[in-house]
Amino acid sequence: MEGTTTRIESKESRRNPGQLAILVLSYVGLILLTIVFVAPLLWMLSTSFKTNLEATQLPPSWIPENFTTEAYSTIFKTGESQTPVLRWFFNSIVAASAQTVLVLVTASMAAYALARMNFPGRNVLFAVIITTLFIPQFVFLMPNYLIVDMFGWLDTLLAVIVPGAAGAFGVFFLRQFFVSMPHELEEAALVDGANRFQIFLRIILPLSKAPLATLAVLSFLVNWNDFLWPVYVLFSPENLTLPPGLSILQNAYSTDYAVVMAGGVVASIPVLIVFILAQKYVIQGVSRSGLKG
Amino acid sequence: MTALAESARRKRSPRPSDPGKSGMIGQGRTTPYLFSLPTILVVAAVLAFPVIYGVWESLYRPEILGAPEEWVGLQNYIDLLTPGSVTFEPFWQSMEATGKFTLYSVPLLVVIPLLVALILNQEFLGRNFFRTMYFAPYVLGVAVIGILWRYLLDTNVGLVNYYLGQLGLPDNIPWTNELPWGWVALVGPTVWWTLGFNTVIYLAGLQDIDPALYDAAKVDGANRWRRFLHVTLPGLRPILLFVITVTILASANVFGQAYLITEGAPGDETQTAIMYIAEEGLRNFKMGSAAAMSYVLALFLAVISVVNFVLFRYRED
């Protein structure tokens, strides 16, 4: 991506004053914008290490004057609690990981069939899958609720794992990649007597690490952050994931901002770590979804 | 959603290589179906069946106070169109709230990220760093965004009012419980949250524009502004269509911000359509009427998307 930047600016190695002014202005603007984007996150982190008193004091202190982990002790305290944040954290990890694994399995298998095999009904199947991409998610709210209820999954993690375990996006995303792989790869293996499943496992998947990683990261983020659905299908304090949990935490500690921000930090750290480590995949995934699929 | 641009694009470009001649050898007749089975099962169970089931459900009145579920035909839809019915007023008010939110947020989310992307598309030190910083809020969930901004926008102890006061502006604005401030409290954080997403999409689009076009325009004596007008914008047209469509759809889905920041206040003025539908169906269990509402909203979005698409298509010809 970086290689194809427009080189209008740099082609003439000596910039004229007008261009220099634009560059300086751009930097000033960009740095201001960076502050706008980063400051609220730093504020959340800073507040989580304050006493409740300091969290509501003005003028604000960007660095805690009385550094304390009190807020974290409050949300991590064990035993009976209406806001077991650690438990939510664990639930979120389980749900997001399980769904990610399922998405990878279902999407890669279907994408392989759709991309590399000819079979009656293939186009219909592909059309149905694509169509579901165009149906807004909220249309599924009522019926999926009834279905999840029917299976007895309400108020269990299954309710937030299964409904998103296969989806058009993943199939679509991987199919694009599989379609472009050379056929010689498979032909050679077929001649050697490998069956389709062996080819899939030993040739296709190992060659698809980058798109699989992208899909995995995106799936994890989406599930980890999902808010509306878990708000309505999970009820018991011990069964919540973090996003609906934060909403409960906000209501329970409406005036104790240090505690609420500590909850926010706990919910943010894993995704920020994933983002920092897998930044390339996240950004590529997003820009490819808009462009190359 | 994200496949919109892809499918739009694909109509124009040659079909990707057809899954090949090798497709038929070395596989049993059932193999492809076995591979597709997991997806078929889940898609059928949680995607295709629900849509149909939902339509069915919208024709029912759920059991209330012991009275059993009852087939009511199109009554749920008729109610939505009948002034004075139980659902008419709150539903259309929530639709209006969603409409306003969309109207206020979409222009900002189409224009600002484009400006940011144009700046980031130049070659200078640290551009990837800035891109990362702007994108960072997007990886957080709406729950974190909601609780964080509720705090920042707190009338008495929030940073926003504090710094406004430092600038000599009013420092007691009731962001979360009075209008028009409530809209700012929903739109502002949303722009902050999702700006990076649109910026990254624009950046990818900008990098797809052939640099030779810029050079040619320069030779013709086009200045910066003319190059933007005659090279950049036309080159970005499919991306613009994509960004506008996806942003409208995302805005129409607004839920978490209103749920956490304004809680629908004042009154139900900022209660969005999704909020009302979810509360009505999943809290008060009036699923039939909630399902009917979700189809009405979906119809609106479908019309908007088609109009959008047609507008862009015509301008292209």
Interface residues (C-beta under 8 A of the other chain):
Chain A: M1 E2 T4 T5 T6 R7 I8 E9 S10 L23 S26 Y27 G29 L30 L33 T34 V36 F37 V38 P40 L41 W43 M44 T47 A55 T56 Q57 L58 P59 P60 V105 T106 A107 M109 A110 Y112 A113 L114 A115 R116 M117 N118 F119 R122 L125 V128 I129 I130 T132 L133 F134 I135 P136 Q137 F138 V139 F140 L141 M142 P143 N144 Y145 L146 I147 V162 P163 G164 A165 A166 G167 A168 F169 V171 F172 Q176 V179 S180 H183 E186 E187 L190 A194 N195 R196 F197 F200 L221 W224 N225 D226 F227 L228 V231 Y232 L242 P243 P244 L246 S247 L249 Q250 Y257 V260 M261 G263 G264 A267 S268 V271 L272 V274 F275 Q279 V282 I283 V286 S287 R288 S289 G290 L291 K292 G293
Chain B: M1 T2 A3 L4 A5 E6 S7 R9 R10 P16 S17 P19 G20 K21 S22 G23 M24 I25 G26 Q27 R29 T31 P32 Y33 F35 S36 L37 P38 T39 I40 L41 V42 V43 A45 V46 L47 A48 F49 P50 V51 Y53 G54 E57 V116 I119 L120 N121 Q122 E123 F124 N128 F130 R131 T132 M133 Y134 F135 A136 P137 V139 L140 G141 V142 A143 V144 G146 I147 L148 W149 R150 Y151 L152 D154 N156 V157 L159 Y162 W192 G196 F197 V200 I201 L203 A204 G205 L206 Q207 D208 I209 P211 Y214 K218 I239 F242 V243 V246 L249 A252 N253 F255 G256 Y259 L260 I274 I277 A278 G281 L282 R283 M287 A290 A291 S294 Y295 L297 A298 L301
